[in-house]
């Protein structure tokens, strides 16, 4: 049995960004373990997010945009000035390589590649982790604080009982023989594509170089598609909308992913499953940080991480160790203002029940509001006065009844 002060269970954006922060010398008095079932390398995903000013990952960005475009389903073009925000692209390979270097250089951080098989209560009240047999360490460890992004068994079946959509997507990183026609601007959303099954479908285009861009087809629907289902739609957009003939471009990489959009209470589910493990704190998607109305997750993860680090700093003793905390679960509980939960529920209900065409709803939001106000709203950081105007730009009766659950 080996004891740590903090265990980070699971990698990805949540676990590895926390590990990078806790690898800093200020935390050298703590014993930290990072456990992940997979060794992540290469570009297996892309994180895109908007952020005001400078951010912690700016040195790793592939590109950033301060002006972009939006296209409605009927072809209406809206130029978007995001400032003081910027839309940022962070590719996973750069993020993983950075995390590998930072963690390896921190003597107080151990890292094991193994799977967490169970969480239990240790005799002293700590969280005990039972690990799959591995060559790097023991099969059981314990810690007063475990930050877990590992999947909660059976969570999706439960979450689908309520409001549920998946934001699923597939994209091509393509290189062209000639400059792309709009290589100086990104396209945030282009709804000039078939709205399959009545659910919102759009494409976004992010040029990294004049002849190199990510073109991604995104769908909100109950179930994700196979890669083959995206291919004809992606290629039709590239040929017809972007004007690239077959043979005029090469697909260098393909990416595919899915994000849950659900009002299911992840935190409550963890408490039900592990009522006595008050040191077990879910983070990332498993902490409910995917925005139910949009699927945006990365910025919520970073905000939660900052809250975690601030709480740890307050519990840090002069010796460098952590003071005992009665319930890390309560202390690290992270939720946006309640009204944003109501907005999310209303928007998700409208999309799930198809009360109003999603493409038209997004067009009304972008056409009827300043882009910075709308981005702040979608990030859960807006002023209430701005939110009144934003809600007034939607079909008010439909949104009001959806907010009331009617």
Buried (B, 14 or more C-beta within 10 A) or exposed (E): EEBBBBBBBBBBBBBBBBBBBBBEEEBBBBBBBBBBBEEBEEBBBBBBBBBBEEBEBEEBBBBBBBBBBBBBBEEEEBEBEBEEBBBBBBBBBBBBBBBBEBBEEBEBBBBBBBBBEEBBBBEEBBBBBEBEEBEEBEEBBBBBBBBBBBEBEEBBEBBBEEBBBBBBBBBBBBBBEEEBEEBEBBBBBBBBBEBEEEBBBBBBBBBBEEBBBBBBBBBBBEEBBEEEBBBEBBBEBBBEBBEBEEEBBEBEBBBBBBBBBBBBBBBEBBBEBBEEBBBBBBBBBBBBBBBBBBBBBBBBBBBBBEBBBEBBEEBBEEEEEBEEBEEBBEBBEBEBEEEBBBBBBBBBBBBBEEBBBBBBBBBBBBEEBBBBBBBBBBBBBBEEEBBEBBBEBBBEEBBEBBBEEE
